[in-house]
């Protein structure tokens, strides 16, 4: 499961980066249109035109990958916490079900899932004294990037034709930045998933070694 999730996160990072580049290219071209600069519009590079052409297919691919990655990530979190309990680590506060469930509780999902992941990280990295362990900076970076990738502001107001163009530019810029954060979040998630898997495998090996001593 970890390997499949890893490949999905790699795909999500690549596609999100393409979406970000396409949206920001679209934003720049719309600026040229707004300025009514025919010469600048004619000189738009082939790469920019290609990125804009790839925008819709890339967004579709992004949606498909997200539909597969999100439930698999939830299952992965459940299994990671279930395995942590199975290792006999004491003092754990979050059940496997709530390790996933907190992502769906409004307001609380802005912070509690980070605490859950911190518990899984510390408990598997230092099983005997995990309560006194400190969270890795990777966890903080991952959570901030995840929150940033979820932020999206859209104004649904009636515009005149020029205002509609400005609104489209604003949307393109916002979506481009959000996609960039999404790509960075996918990379951070990939590193986190890989590192946590390694910590748990190591913790399980140590547990078995103590059993057969």
WOCORVEN-V272795 format. One record per residue. N is the residue number from 1. PHI is phi as a letter, one per 20 degrees, with the letter a starting at -180 (none if undefined). PSI is psi in degrees with one decimal (999 if undefined). Layout:
n;phi;psi
N;PHI;PSI
N;PHI;PSI
//
This chain:
n;phi;psi
1;none;-42.0
2;f;-38.6
3;f;-44.1
4;f;-44.9
5;f;-39.0
6;f;-44.8
7;f;-37.6
8;f;-39.3
9;f;-36.2
10;f;-46.8
11;f;-40.4
12;f;-39.7
13;f;-44.2
14;f;-49.0
15;f;-40.1
16;f;-37.1
17;f;-39.3
18;f;-42.7
19;f;-42.9
20;f;-47.3
21;f;-39.7
22;f;-44.5
23;f;-42.8
24;f;-32.2
25;f;-42.5
26;f;-40.8
27;f;-44.3
28;f;-40.3
29;f;-39.7
30;f;-33.9
31;f;-38.6
32;f;-41.6
33;f;-42.0
34;f;-37.2
35;f;-10.0
36;l;43.4
37;e;94.5
38;f;-37.6
39;f;-44.4
40;f;-36.9
41;f;-38.1
42;f;-23.6
43;e;11.2
44;f;133.1
45;f;160.5
46;f;-35.3
47;f;-41.7
48;f;-44.0
49;f;-38.8
50;f;-42.8
51;f;-42.8
52;f;-37.3
53;f;-31.3
54;e;-5.8
55;g;-52.3
56;f;-46.9
57;f;-37.6
58;f;-39.2
59;f;-38.0
60;f;-44.8
61;f;-39.5
62;f;-43.9
63;f;-41.0
64;f;-44.6
65;f;-40.8
66;f;-39.1
67;f;-29.2
68;e;-38.9
69;f;-38.8
70;f;-52.6
71;f;-34.4
72;f;-37.4
73;f;-38.8
74;f;-43.6
75;f;-39.2
76;f;-43.3
77;f;-44.2
78;g;-47.0
79;f;-36.7
80;f;-44.9
81;f;-36.3
82;f;-42.2
83;f;-34.5
84;f;-41.9
85;f;-39.8
86;f;-25.1
87;f;-6.0
88;m;21.4
89;f;129.8
90;e;154.1
91;n;8.6
92;f;138.4
93;d;-25.2
94;d;126.0
95;f;160.3
96;g;-38.9
97;f;-44.3
98;f;-19.4
99;g;-31.1
100;e;-40.0
101;f;-31.7
102;f;-20.7
103;f;-18.6
104;d;7.6
105;e;114.5
106;g;148.5
107;m;-55.6
108;f;-28.6
109;f;-2.0
110;e;-15.1
111;c;-41.6
112;f;-41.1
113;g;-31.7
114;f;-42.2
115;f;-38.7
116;f;-48.6
117;f;-33.1
118;f;-41.2
119;f;-45.2
120;f;-42.9
121;f;-53.7
122;f;-39.9
123;f;-33.4
124;e;-26.5
125;f;-36.1
126;c;74.3
127;g;-36.1
128;f;-25.8
129;b;44.0
130;f;-26.0
131;f;-23.8
132;d;2.0
133;e;155.5
134;d;150.3
135;f;143.7
136;f;148.4
137;f;-24.2
138;g;-38.0
139;f;-44.4
140;f;-45.0
141;f;-45.0
142;g;-45.2
143;f;-41.4
144;f;-40.3
145;f;-38.0
146;f;-44.9
147;f;-42.7
148;f;-37.3
149;f;-18.2
150;e;-14.0
151;f;130.2
152;b;123.3
153;d;129.3
154;c;131.0
155;d;120.9
156;d;81.3
157;c;150.5
158;f;132.8
159;c;156.7
160;f;167.0
161;g;-43.3
162;f;-39.9
163;f;-34.1
164;f;-38.1
165;f;-41.4
166;f;-38.7
167;f;-40.8
168;f;-38.5
169;f;-43.8
170;f;-44.3
171;f;-43.3
172;f;-41.4
173;f;-45.9
174;f;-45.1
175;f;-33.9
176;f;-44.1
177;f;-41.9
178;f;-40.9
179;f;-36.7
180;f;-43.6
181;f;-36.4
182;f;-40.2
183;f;-45.3
184;f;-38.0
185;f;-39.2
186;f;-39.6
187;f;-45.2
188;f;-39.1
189;f;-38.9
190;f;-46.1
191;f;-41.6
192;f;-47.7
193;f;-44.8
194;f;-44.9
195;f;-44.0
196;f;-39.4
197;f;-43.3
198;f;-41.6
199;f;-41.5
200;f;-38.0
201;f;-41.6
202;f;-41.9
203;f;-40.5
204;f;-38.7
205;f;-41.2
206;f;-38.1
207;f;-44.9
208;f;-36.4
209;f;-38.3
210;f;-34.2
211;f;-38.9
212;e;9.8
213;f;999
//
